[in-house]
Amino acid sequence: MTRLGDLERAVMDVLWDSASAASDGVTVREVADALDGRELAYTTVMTVLDRLAGKGMVQREREGRAWRYRPAATREAHIAQLMLDALDLGGSRDAALVRFARSVTGTEADVLRAALAAEAGLTEPARAGETGRTDPNRAAGAGRTDPARPGGAGLTDRVEDPRPAGPALDEATDR
């Protein structure tokens, strides 16, 4: 997925923020007006939106002589793709995932656990006001590979510590 520049990000933020309010999209003028803190020409905003459409970040539809723009994906989907792209930068995906898992807050860890359990089919998705329930028809801790995802062959839902166990652990951490 394409990383966004500062102005592209500001335009996408306007589109993401207005997506729920205006399901039919927004015009260049509406985006320019929403970027009121910046002194941008109408044609600059139009060029940015055109480039974002070329990158597949926005969808556009003709309305008379103008275009209406809306995000091609949600903000959350974009961020998730950026995270997956970062994992593909090289090195050990498992080690990067472990380091990430250790850096999140307790609440964020709970969200990740619930999402992984739901993805693995271990719990039913929580409804408003409920907590997830364990599915007794699934084996607890059963890992699952996802060959559809790039680099997914051999990956499982479980995250294991890649550090060696036992006395070698002390040597590895002293370096």
N, C-alpha and C positions, 0 to 999 in steps of 0.2 A: 504494500500500500504506500501511496505517496505521502511523504512528510509535507506539512504545510508551512509556508512562510508566515511571517507575522500578520501581514494584511490578509492573506488567504484564511488564516485562522480566525481573524476578527470577522470576516464575512461569513465563514461557516458558523461561527457562534451566533450571528444574527439569524441565519437560516435555521439552525437547530432550536434556538429559543422561540422562533415564530412558527415552527413546524406544527405544533399542536393547535395553535390559535388559528392558523390559516392553512388548512389542508390543501388548498388549491395553489399554494406557493405565493411568493412575493415578487414584486417587480424590482428592477434596478433602482428606481427612485425610492422605494420603501427601504431597501438595504442601505442606500446612501443616507437617507434620513436617520436610520437607526445608528449609523456610525457618526453621530453628531459631534463627538469629541475630536474627530479628525477632519482636517480641511482637505477633502478629496473631491476631485472633479467627477461628474457623472460618468464620463467616459472611462475613467480609471476603474470605477466600481464595475462598469459594464465589461471591461477587459478582464478583470479578476474573475468575474462570474463566468465569462466565456472560457477562460483557461481552466477553471474548476470543472466546467462541463466536459471539456476535452480530457481531463484526468479521470472522469467518471465519478467525481465527488458529488456533483449535483445533476439533477434532471431538470430539463426545461421544456416548456410547452408554449406554443405561440398563442397570444391573445391579442388579436388585431395586429397592430404594428409592433407591439412589445412582446417580451418573453416573460413568463412567470417561472421562477426558480424554486426548487425545494431540494433538500438534502437527499442523496441517493441512499444513505444509510444513517442510522441513529448515531449520536455522539458516542454512545457506549460501544456500539459495534466498531466504530472507527478506532477508539482507544484500545479495544481488545485486539484488533488487527495489528496495531502498532506494537503491542506487547508481544504478539506472536512473531512479528517481523524481527523484533529485538532478540528473541530467542534464536533466530536463524542466523545471527551475525557471526556465529562461530563459537568455538569452545564447547563446553559440556552443557547441554540443555538442562540435564538433571541437576548439575551443580548450581546453575543460575536459578532454577526453580526453587531449590532448597534455600538458597540465600534470600530469594524474594519472600518465601514463606516465613523465614525467620525475622524479616523486617516489618511485617504487617502488625497492626494492633490486634488485640484480642477480639474485638468486634469484627474486624476485617477477616481474621482467621475463621471466625464462626461462619461468616458469609461464604468464604471459600469452601469450608467443610460441607456446608449444606448444598452448595452448588455441585461439588464433586459427588456427593452421595446421591443427589437427584440424577445427575448424569449417568452414574453407574447403576441407577435403578434401585438403589437401596432404600430410598424413602419416597413417599408420595410428595409431590410439590405442595408446599404450604399454602393454604388458602388464607384470606384475610383473617387475622386474629387467631390463627392456629399455628402450631409448630409442626415440622415434618414428622411423619411416623415411619418407623422402620418397616420395610416390606419383608414379612417372614418367608416369602417364597424365594428370596435371593440369599446367596451365601454372603456373609459379611466379609468384607475385605477382598472380594474377588476383583482382581485387576482386569482391565480390558484395554486392548490396543486399539488405536485409531489410525488405520492405514490410509484413510481418506485425507488426513491432514498432512501437509508437506513435512517430511521427516518424522511422520507419526508411526512408522513401522517400528515395533518393539517398545513404544512408549506405553506406559500404563497409567491408570488413574492414581496409583500409589506413588508417593514421593519417598525415596529412601536416601539416607545420608550417604554421600559418596566417599566419605572419609573412611580410612581403614579402622578396624576395631582393635581393641587391645593395646599392648604396649607401643605398637607403631603409631597409635594416635598421638601420644605425647611427643614423639619425634616429629611428626608431621606438623603439629601445631607450634612447635618451638622455632621453626624456621621463619 
